[in-house]
């Protein structure tokens, strides 16, 4: 997801007032042994890169700094009607239709996908519809996963055909919402 959109805080030094965002370059990394944040110069161009190699299915990180949130382009959905802000460098994990990570919002942890190992230098990505039912800010995917894999418009699991979600790890709240959709 993109950097957290938060209210800036005013820091005063003598007579000069500056604005500092919690995700600015001056903020210390939250996972310095796991994640390198590559900060882009354009909107939505920052990303997270793995500093560790882990086997498939391994725990990558616990989600420990989250706070409740309204649905927003920076939030992650944790239940049918609940969202959080990650408040950490995990926010730089972008979407991919061929993800390297699963964000398990029931366990509040991030795991390496089950079908391949994570290598040092891999982009840290997850499949946004695995947690998002109806996204606040849909976008045209440019993950580069290739024809037949990339889903194109990413706007949440609600608007996707069930067949397009097959083979992806999904959070329980997404599975439940899909079941409700089929039952109605």
C-alpha positions in Angstrom: 0.0 0.0 0.0 1.0 3.6 -0.3 2.6 5.7 2.4 0.3 6.5 5.3 -1.7 9.8 4.9 -1.6 11.4 8.3 -1.8 14.9 9.7 1.6 16.5 9.9 3.0 17.6 13.2 4.7 20.9 13.7 8.2 20.8 15.1 9.7 24.0 16.2 13.4 24.9 16.3 14.1 28.3 17.6 11.9 30.6 15.4 11.6 28.2 12.5 8.5 25.9 12.1 8.9 22.8 10.0 6.4 20.1 9.1 7.4 16.5 9.6 5.3 13.5 8.5 5.6 10.3 10.5 6.6 8.5 7.2 9.1 11.1 6.1 12.7 10.2 5.4 13.7 11.5 8.8 11.6 8.8 10.5 13.6 5.8 11.7 12.7 2.5 10.0 10.3 0.3 11.9 11.7 -3.0 10.6 15.4 -2.2 9.9 16.5 -5.9 9.8 13.6 -6.9 7.5 12.6 -4.1 5.1 14.4 -1.6 3.0 12.1 1.2 1.9 12.8 2.5 -1.6 11.2 6.0 -1.6 10.1 7.1 -5.0 9.9 10.7 -6.2 6.4 10.3 -7.7 3.1 9.6 -5.9 2.6 5.9 -5.2 6.1 5.0 -6.4 7.7 3.9 -3.1 8.2 0.3 -2.4 9.5 -2.2 0.2 12.3 -4.7 -0.5 13.2 -7.8 1.6 16.5 -7.7 3.5 16.0 -11.4 4.6 15.6 -14.8 3.0 12.9 -17.0 4.4 11.3 -20.3 3.4 7.7 -20.4 2.0 5.0 -20.0 4.7 7.4 -18.4 7.3 6.4 -15.6 9.6 7.8 -12.4 8.1 6.6 -9.9 10.8 3.9 -9.4 13.4 1.6 -6.4 13.0 2.1 -4.6 16.3 1.8 -0.9 15.6 -1.6 -0.8 14.0 -4.4 1.6 15.0 -8.1 1.5 14.1 -9.0 3.5 11.1 -11.7 4.4 8.7 -11.6 2.9 5.2 -8.9 4.8 3.3 -6.5 4.1 0.5 -3.8 3.5 3.1 -5.8 1.3 5.4 -5.9 -2.5 5.5 -9.3 -4.2 6.1 -9.4 -6.5 9.1 -13.0 -7.5 9.1 -16.3 -6.9 7.3 -16.5 -3.4 8.8 -13.1 -2.7 10.3 -9.8 -1.3 9.0 -6.5 -0.4 10.5 -3.5 1.8 9.6 -0.3 -0.2 9.8 1.8 2.8 11.1 5.0 1.0 10.0 7.2 0.4 7.0 4.8 -2.5 6.1 2.7 0.2 4.5 5.2 0.3 1.7 4.3 -3.3 0.7 2.6 -2.8 -2.6 0.0 -4.8 -4.5 0.9 -7.7 -6.8 -1.2 -10.3 -8.5 1.9 -12.6 -7.9 2.6 -11.6 -4.3 5.5 -12.4 -2.1 3.6 -12.0 1.2 0.2 -12.7 2.8 -1.2 -10.2 5.3 -3.2 -12.3 7.8 -5.4 -9.8 9.5 -7.0 -12.5 11.8 -3.6 -13.3 13.3 -2.2 -9.8 12.7 0.9 -11.1 11.0 2.6 -11.1 7.7 3.8 -14.4 6.2 5.8 -15.4 3.2 3.5 -16.9 0.5 3.1 -20.7 0.7 4.3 -21.5 -2.9 7.8 -20.0 -2.9 10.6 -18.8 -0.7 11.4 -15.1 -0.1 14.8 -14.0 -1.2 16.9 -11.0 -0.2 16.1 -8.2 -2.7 12.6 -9.5 -3.5 9.8 -6.8 -3.7 7.5 -7.1 -0.7 4.0 -7.3 -2.1 0.6 -8.7 -1.3 -2.6 -9.3 -3.2 -4.8 -6.4 -2.0 -8.2 -8.2 -2.6 -7.0 -10.8 -0.1 -7.9 -8.3 2.6 -9.9 -5.6 0.8 -13.6 -6.1 0.0 -14.3 -2.8 -1.7 -11.3 -0.5 -2.1 -11.4 3.2 -1.3 -9.2 4.0 -4.3 -9.3 1.4 -7.1 -6.3 1.4 -9.5 -5.1 -0.2 -12.7 -2.6 -2.8 -11.8 0.9 -2.6 -13.2 2.5 -5.5 -11.2 4.0 -7.1 -14.3 2.8 -10.6 -13.3 2.0 -11.2 -16.9 -1.0 -12.1 -19.1 -3.5 -14.5 -17.4 -2.0 -13.6 -13.9 -2.4 -9.9 -13.6 -6.0 -9.0 -12.8 -6.0 -5.5 -14.3 -8.3 -3.2 -12.4 -7.9 -3.8 -8.7 -10.9 -2.6 -6.8 -11.4 -5.3 -4.1 -12.7 -8.8 -3.9 -16.4 -7.6 -4.0 -16.1 -6.7 -7.7 -14.1 -9.8 -8.7 -15.4 -13.0 -10.1 -14.9 -15.9 -7.7 -12.8 -17.7 -10.4 -10.3 -14.8 -10.4 -9.8 -15.2 -6.7 -9.1 -19.0 -6.9 -5.6 -19.9 -5.9 -5.0 -16.8 -3.8 -4.7 -16.9 0.0 -7.7 -14.9 1.4 -8.5 -13.5 4.8 -11.4 -15.1 6.6 -13.5 -11.9 6.4 -13.1 -11.9 2.6 -14.1 -15.6 2.4 -17.2 -14.9 4.6 -18.2 -11.9 2.4 -17.8 -14.0 -0.7 -19.9 -16.8 0.8 -22.6 -14.2 1.7 -22.5 -12.9 -1.9 -23.0 -16.4 -3.3 -25.8 -17.2 -0.8 -27.8 -14.1 -1.7 
